[in-house]
Amino acid sequence: MARGFKNITVLDISETAIDVCKKRMGEAAGRIQWLVADVTRTELNTSAYDVWHDRAVFHFLTRPERRAAYVRNVARSVKRDGHVIVSTFGPEGPKKCSGLDVVRYDADSLHDQLGARFRLVESSKELHRTPFGTTQQFLYCYCKVE
Ligand SMILES: C[S@@+](CC[C@H](N)C(=O)[O-])C[C@H]1O[C@@H](n2cnc3c(N)ncnc32)[C@H](O)[C@@H]1O
């Protein structure tokens, strides 16, 4: 929002997570659309967004059919020529998070999941410092929707 983005939607399956973020945003929370939903089960509006930004959600989808549903949602809801940024644990990232299994990706394997409609523009790896003082390797992929 500070950078001028408008029509922002924040989605998370956890109502608690959404509530924490709403409080953190203060008065500005009223200018965001908040959705408590499973990203693999909800149907997002068609061509609704210019930018999709996912940090640390996709890697929790361990079943292929859930990943396919996620990709269908991105493909439907992001406009043509839109921007898709997905970050997951990288090849040397943790094998579990919060006790849950995750899938780790490199740029090629993550791009394979997204499919040919998403043109991989750039990827990078980052060492994320957790609130507990540990580090986790993340992979970021930036794609354009063809
Ligand atoms: C590691 S946290 C990352 C939170 C936030 N994206 C960030 O970068 O700080 C993972 C989040 O994914 C959410 N999540 C897991 N599976 C989900 C799903 N199927 N649909 C929507 N959110 C999901 C969890 O509730 C949790 O808040």
PDBQT file of the ligand as one rigid body, heavy atoms in Angstrom, charges set to zero:
ROOT
HETATM    1  C1  LIG A 201       4.631 -19.714   6.660  1.00  0.00    +0.000 C 
HETATM    2  S1  LIG A 201       3.095 -18.869   6.688  1.00  0.00    +0.000 S 
HETATM    3  C2  LIG A 201       3.399 -17.506   5.561  1.00  0.00    +0.000 C 
HETATM    4  C3  LIG A 201       2.482 -16.365   5.839  1.00  0.00    +0.000 C 
HETATM    5  C4  LIG A 201       2.703 -15.143   4.932  1.00  0.00    +0.000 C 
HETATM    6  N1  LIG A 201       2.386 -15.476   3.547  1.00  0.00    +0.000 N 
HETATM    7  C5  LIG A 201       4.086 -14.594   5.063  1.00  0.00    +0.000 C 
HETATM    8  O1  LIG A 201       4.842 -14.621   4.097  1.00  0.00    +0.000 OA
HETATM    9  O2  LIG A 201       4.450 -14.127   6.140  1.00  0.00    +0.000 OA
HETATM   10  C6  LIG A 201       2.092 -19.943   5.720  1.00  0.00    +0.000 C 
HETATM   11  C7  LIG A 201       0.645 -19.493   5.655  1.00  0.00    +0.000 C 
HETATM   12  O3  LIG A 201      -0.034 -20.301   4.688  1.00  0.00    +0.000 OA
HETATM   13  C8  LIG A 201      -1.359 -20.431   5.112  1.00  0.00    +0.000 C 
HETATM   14  N2  LIG A 201      -1.923 -21.560   4.341  1.00  0.00    +0.000 N 
HETATM   15  C9  LIG A 201      -1.542 -22.854   4.356  1.00  0.00    +0.000 A 
HETATM   16  N3  LIG A 201      -2.270 -23.581   3.506  1.00  0.00    +0.000 NA
HETATM   17  C10 LIG A 201      -3.143 -22.715   2.912  1.00  0.00    +0.000 A 
HETATM   18  C11 LIG A 201      -4.165 -22.867   1.946  1.00  0.00    +0.000 A 
HETATM   19  N4  LIG A 201      -4.459 -24.062   1.412  1.00  0.00    +0.000 N 
HETATM   20  N5  LIG A 201      -4.863 -21.773   1.570  1.00  0.00    +0.000 NA
HETATM   21  C12 LIG A 201      -4.588 -20.553   2.104  1.00  0.00    +0.000 A 
HETATM   22  N6  LIG A 201      -3.628 -20.350   3.027  1.00  0.00    +0.000 NA
HETATM   23  C13 LIG A 201      -2.915 -21.419   3.435  1.00  0.00    +0.000 A 
HETATM   24  C14 LIG A 201      -1.229 -20.652   6.605  1.00  0.00    +0.000 C 
HETATM   25  O4  LIG A 201      -2.424 -20.390   7.300  1.00  0.00    +0.000 OA
HETATM   26  C15 LIG A 201      -0.115 -19.664   6.956  1.00  0.00    +0.000 C 
HETATM   27  O5  LIG A 201      -0.602 -18.401   7.373  1.00  0.00    +0.000 OA
ENDROOT
TORSDOF 0
